[in-house]
Amino acid sequence: MVPNELYRLLRCPSCYSRNLVVNEAAVSCGGCGVDYPRHAGYLDLMPRGVAYDYTSKYVAEEAQLAEELDYREIAPPLLAAGVRNRALVRLLALGAGDVVLDNGCGNGRFAVWNRERVALMVGNDPATMFADEALAQIALTQADSRRLPFADGAFDKSFSIDVLEHFPREVIDAYLAETARVLRPGGRFLAFSNTSEPSSLQPLTNLSRRIGRLFVRAGIYDFEREARRKSDHIKALRTFEDVLAAMRQAGLRPVRIVFWNSVFTSFVEHVVMKLGEAWLARRRAPAATGPVGAGTSRELQARQAVRGRLQQRGGLRLALELITRMMELDLWLFGRLRSGSYFIVVEK
């Protein structure tokens, strides 16, 4: 979906002109003459004539990752994604009049889940692995976060979920500087990411991981897909002091911090859900793995087996909602104990 409201927010990412002309096929810049194509559901607003040293894995390997990420459909906000989403809504206080940017939106699930809470939800990502629901229901742009295609002060709020850990420090600095630029004065930004710092509760989470490794050695399941997904994590902000320094450098003032010590979450992710996925995958007929590994194939089969059932409020949906609330206890009980994973809200 490319709503008319989106065009009013734009500026040329190549020359920064706001002299833009919209037609059926493209957005054309009157300043530098570049045409930015309009695709089915999104605008290609990548800057032209700009070269960067760093390219995201999700851009460089988009075709291959599209097979592994199962991105076309969006499930309800449950489990770890559900905890992230509930924290996002609560901490950022999304309101009916807000114009909001999900910067690094991936397939657009967090934007889709919250589109009805705000006046306009915009999802942006340099890769185009957008879910079908996102293409139909939210404003989407393909753009580089180092040169966002939006005017100064265009947004009331912005957020990024699982984004900053992928970037080297110079990209983080550019990302945050652009975030500050497109926020109005007093606008707020929420980031969920992680550092390399261990939690004081690490022995408890390690216990869950040791149990998980026992099942891996027994051949019951593996963490192939998770390892692939995290293979480009850099964690250039190695400590939380680094996080605070980066935010302040961009002119963003911290106003709220909650840490995620994943005591309950680790047990769910490394034991409960992996056992459930293994059981579901084995109930289905074996499928050819194609370009993905056997472990990834099993996990995708399990997800596809339950996704349709989750759209209805049956027993499975209720059970997963209860598990989600249990995982959320990590925030309520241990949110002040410093750990690697964090939610931070900052204000311009």
KAJONOR-V839208 format. One record per helix or strand of 3 or more residues. SS is the DSSP state (A for helix, B for strand). FROM is the first residue (numbers start at 1). TO is the last residue. If there is no record, write none. Layout:
[[SS | FROM | TO] [SS | FROM | TO]]
//
This chain:
[[A | 4 | 7] [B | 20 | 22] [B | 26 | 29] [B | 35 | 39] [B | 42 | 44] [A | 57 | 60] [A | 62 | 69] [A | 79 | 92] [B | 99 | 103] [A | 109 | 117] [B | 120 | 124] [A | 132 | 137] [B | 139 | 142] [B | 155 | 161] [A | 164 | 166] [A | 169 | 182] [B | 183 | 194] [A | 202 | 217] [A | 224 | 229] [A | 240 | 249] [B | 253 | 259] [A | 263 | 283] [A | 294 | 310] [A | 315 | 334] [B | 341 | 347]]
//
